[in-house]
Amino acid sequence: MTSLFRGVFETMNGISSLVLSFLSVPTIAWRNRSLLLMLSRRNVESRYKGSVLGLVWSFVQPLLMMTVYTIVFGVFFGATWPGEIGRNPWAFPVLALCGMSTFSIFSESVSACCGEILGNPNYVKKVLFPLELLPFSRVLATVALNLTWFVLLFFGAVFLLGRISFTMLLLPVMLVPLILFTLGISFFVSSLSVYLRDTQHLVSVVIQVLFFLTPIFYSLEGIEPRAATILSMSPLAYVVETIRAVFIYGQMPNWHQFGMVTTVCFVVMQLGFVWFEKTKKGFADVI
C-alpha cells in the first residue's frame, strides 16, 4: 500500500512539474512584463538609431525588397501565380510580399538572437536577471517592426487586388504559431551561440535554404504534389499559406489543422526554453 501511494505521489508530482514547465514561459513573461517591454522598446529604438530616415526604413525596406524580387522572379523568370488571381498583374508582388512579411519575422528574429547573449555580457553576470527575456524581447521587437510589412500588404491587397474581407482580422491569430515557433528556435540558437561561435554562420545558411523551401514566391498548389506534401510539413510553410489564404483570398482557416500546428509550435517553444534553462548556468563561465 505504501509503495502504491508513493507511486501515485510521484506520478502526480511529475504531472504538476510538467504543467508548471509548460506555463513557465508565459509566467516569466508576465512577472517581468515591464522589463520585457522596456527591452523590446530598446531593441526597436536601436534598430535604426543614428540613421537619417529612422523608422521610415521599416517601410522603405519591404518596398525595395518586393521590387527587387518581383523584377527577378516576375520579370526575368516570368513567374506567375496559379488560379484566377494570377491574371492580375499585381498579384505576384502582393502575394510575394505576404510571404516575405511572414518569413522576415522568423529570419530576423533568429539571426539577431544568435548574438543576443554574447552582446549583453553585463546581464549574464547579474545573478537575478532573467536571461530568458533577452531572446523573448528580441522576437517581440522584430514582430513590432515587421507590422509595417503587413500595413503595406493591406494597402496592396485592397488597392491593387481589390481584396478586402473580414478574415483579415484573423491575422493576429494566424501569427501565433509563427511567434511560438520563432521563439523556440530563438531560445535554442541564442544559447548555442554562446558555446559554439560558428552558430551564426550556420544559421545564416539554414535561413537561406528555408527561404527558398518556404512558399514565398510560389504557391504549393503550383508545384509537384509530392514536393508540395514534403514542404507543407514545415510550420513556416503552413503559416505563410494560411496567412495568404486568410488575408488575400478571404478564406477561413482549417481550425483543426491550425490547432495541431499551433500545438507543435508550442512544443518547439517549450523545448527551446528547456534547452535555454539547462545551458544558461554556464554562460558566465564561457563569456
C-alpha positions in Angstrom: 0.0 0.0 0.0 2.8 2.4 0.9 4.5 1.7 -2.5 1.2 2.4 -4.2 0.8 5.8 -2.5 4.4 6.6 -3.3 3.9 5.7 -7.0 0.7 7.9 -7.2 2.5 10.8 -5.4 5.5 10.6 -7.8 3.1 10.5 -10.8 1.2 13.5 -9.6 4.4 15.3 -8.8 5.7 14.6 -12.4 2.4 15.8 -13.9 2.5 19.0 -11.9 6.1 19.6 -12.8 5.2 19.1 -16.5 2.3 21.5 -16.3 4.4 24.2 -14.5 7.1 23.7 -17.1 4.6 24.4 -19.9 3.4 27.5 -18.1 6.9 28.7 -17.3 7.4 30.9 -20.4 4.2 32.9 -20.1 4.7 33.1 -16.3 8.2 34.6 -16.6 7.0 37.0 -19.3 4.0 38.2 -17.2 6.1 38.5 -14.0 8.7 40.6 -15.8 6.3 42.3 -18.2 7.6 45.8 -17.5 11.2 44.7 -18.1 10.3 42.8 -21.1 8.5 45.8 -22.7 11.5 48.0 -21.8 13.9 45.6 -23.5 11.7 45.3 -26.5 11.3 49.0 -26.9 15.1 49.4 -26.6 15.6 46.9 -29.4 13.0 48.7 -31.6 14.7 52.1 -31.0 18.2 50.8 -31.6 17.3 49.2 -34.9 17.6 52.5 -36.9 19.3 54.6 -34.3 21.6 57.2 -35.9 20.1 56.8 -39.4 18.7 59.7 -41.3 15.3 58.2 -42.2 14.9 56.3 -38.9 11.7 54.2 -38.7 10.9 55.2 -42.3 13.3 52.4 -43.3 10.7 49.9 -41.9 8.5 51.0 -44.9 11.3 51.5 -47.4 13.0 48.2 -46.9 10.0 45.9 -47.7 9.1 48.1 -50.7 12.7 47.8 -52.1 12.8 44.0 -51.4 9.5 43.5 -53.0 10.5 45.5 -56.1 13.8 43.6 -56.5 12.3 40.1 -56.1 9.3 41.0 -58.3 11.7 42.0 -61.1 13.9 38.9 -60.7 11.1 36.3 -60.4 8.2 38.1 -62.1 10.0 39.7 -65.0 13.3 37.8 -65.6 11.9 34.4 -64.8 8.3 35.1 -65.8 6.8 33.6 -62.7 3.0 33.8 -62.4 0.6 32.9 -59.7 -1.8 30.0 -60.4 -5.6 30.5 -60.4 -7.8 33.3 -61.3 -5.9 35.8 -59.2 -2.8 35.3 -61.3 -4.5 37.3 -64.1 -4.0 40.4 -62.2 -0.5 41.9 -63.0 -0.2 43.0 -59.4 -0.9 39.6 -57.9 2.7 38.3 -57.9 4.2 41.3 -55.9 1.4 41.4 -53.4 1.3 37.6 -52.8 5.1 37.6 -52.6 5.0 40.4 -50.0 2.6 38.3 -48.0 5.2 35.5 -47.9 8.2 37.9 -47.2 6.4 39.7 -44.4 5.7 36.4 -42.6 9.1 34.8 -43.2 11.0 38.0 -42.2 9.7 37.7 -38.6 11.3 34.3 -38.3 14.6 35.1 -40.2 15.3 38.4 -38.5 14.5 37.2 -35.0 16.6 34.0 -35.2 19.5 35.9 -36.9 19.5 38.6 -34.2 19.2 36.1 -31.4 22.5 34.4 -32.4 24.3 37.3 -30.8 21.8 38.3 -28.2 23.5 36.7 -25.1 27.0 37.4 -26.3 26.1 41.0 -26.9 24.8 41.5 -23.4 27.6 40.2 -21.1 26.6 42.6 -18.3 23.2 40.9 -18.0 24.7 37.5 -17.9 26.8 38.3 -14.8 23.7 39.6 -12.9 22.5 36.7 -10.8 18.9 37.8 -10.6 18.4 38.9 -14.1 16.0 36.7 -16.1 18.1 35.9 -19.2 15.1 34.4 -20.9 13.9 37.9 -21.6 16.7 38.7 -24.0 15.6 36.4 -26.9 12.0 37.0 -25.9 12.3 40.8 -26.2 14.2 40.4 -29.5 11.3 38.4 -31.0 8.7 40.9 -29.8 10.7 43.8 -31.2 11.0 42.1 -34.5 7.3 41.4 -34.6 6.6 45.0 -33.8 8.9 46.3 -36.5 7.5 44.0 -39.1 4.0 45.1 -38.6 4.8 47.8 -41.2 5.1 44.9 -43.7 1.5 43.9 -43.1 0.3 47.5 -43.3 1.8 47.6 -46.8 0.3 44.2 -47.5 -3.1 45.5 -46.5 -2.9 48.5 -48.9 -1.6 46.2 -51.7 -4.5 43.7 -51.2 -7.1 46.4 -51.1 -6.0 48.9 -53.7 -4.0 46.7 -56.1 -6.0 43.4 -56.0 -9.3 44.8 -54.8 -9.5 42.3 -52.0 -10.9 43.0 -48.6 -12.5 40.6 -46.2 -13.4 40.3 -42.5 -11.0 37.4 -42.4 -8.2 39.9 -42.4 -9.0 40.5 -38.8 -7.7 36.9 -38.1 -4.1 37.9 -38.9 -3.0 38.3 -35.3 -4.3 34.8 -34.5 -2.6 33.3 -37.5 0.7 34.8 -36.3 0.5 32.9 -33.0 2.1 29.6 -34.3 4.8 31.6 -36.1 5.7 33.6 -33.0 5.8 30.4 -30.8 8.0 28.6 -33.4 10.3 31.6 -33.8 10.6 31.9 -30.0 11.6 28.3 -29.6 14.2 28.4 -32.2 15.5 31.8 -30.9 15.9 30.3 -27.4 17.9 27.4 -28.9 20.3 29.4 -31.1 20.9 32.2 -28.6 22.1 29.6 -26.1 24.0 27.5 -28.6 25.8 30.6 -29.9 27.4 31.1 -26.5 29.2 27.7 -26.7 29.6 27.4 -30.5 30.5 30.7 -32.1 30.0 29.3 -35.6 26.3 29.1 -34.9 25.6 32.4 -36.6 27.2 31.4 -39.8 25.4 28.0 -39.8 22.1 29.8 -39.1 22.5 32.2 -42.0 22.9 29.3 -44.4 19.9 27.4 -43.0 17.8 30.5 -43.2 18.8 31.0 -46.9 17.8 27.4 -47.6 14.5 27.8 -45.7 13.8 31.0 -47.7 13.6 29.0 -50.9 11.9 26.0 -49.3 9.1 28.2 -48.0 6.3 29.1 -50.5 7.1 32.8 -50.6 7.4 33.3 -54.4 5.3 30.4 -55.3 2.2 28.5 -54.2 2.2 24.9 -53.1 -0.6 24.3 -55.5 1.6 25.2 -58.4 4.4 22.7 -57.8 4.7 18.9 -58.0 2.3 17.3 -55.4 4.9 15.1 -53.8 7.2 18.1 -53.3 4.3 20.1 -52.0 3.4 17.5 -49.4 7.0 17.5 -48.1 7.3 21.3 -48.0 3.9 21.6 -46.3 5.2 19.8 -43.2 7.2 22.9 -42.3 5.4 25.2 -39.8 6.7 28.2 -41.8 5.1 26.9 -45.0 1.8 26.4 -43.2 1.8 29.9 -41.7 2.7 31.5 -45.0 0.0 29.7 -46.9 -2.6 30.2 -44.1 -2.0 33.9 -43.8 -2.1 34.2 -47.6 -5.5 32.4 -47.6 -6.9 34.5 -44.8 -5.6 37.8 -45.9 -5.7 37.7 -49.7 -8.3 35.0 -50.6 -10.7 35.7 -47.7 -10.8 32.1 -46.7 -11.4 30.8 -43.2 -8.6 28.6 -41.9 -9.0 24.9 -41.0 -9.2 25.3 -37.3 -8.4 21.6 -36.6 -5.2 21.9 -38.6 -4.4 25.2 -37.1 -4.7 23.8 -33.6 -2.4 20.9 -34.5 0.3 23.2 -35.9 0.0 25.6 -33.0 0.5 22.7 -30.6 3.6 21.6 -32.5 5.0 25.1 -32.4 4.2 25.4 -28.7 6.2 22.2 -28.1 9.1 23.6 -30.1 9.0 26.8 -28.0 9.0 24.7 -24.8 11.9 22.5 -26.0 13.9 25.6 -26.8 13.1 27.1 -23.4 14.1 23.9 -21.6 17.4 23.9 -23.5 18.0 27.5 -22.6 17.3 26.9 -19.0 19.6 23.9 -18.9 22.5 25.6 -20.6 22.3 29.2 -19.2 24.1 28.2 -16.0 27.4 28.0 -17.9 27.0 31.3 -19.8 29.0 33.4 -17.3 31.9 30.9 -17.4 32.1 30.9 -21.2 31.6 34.6 -21.7 
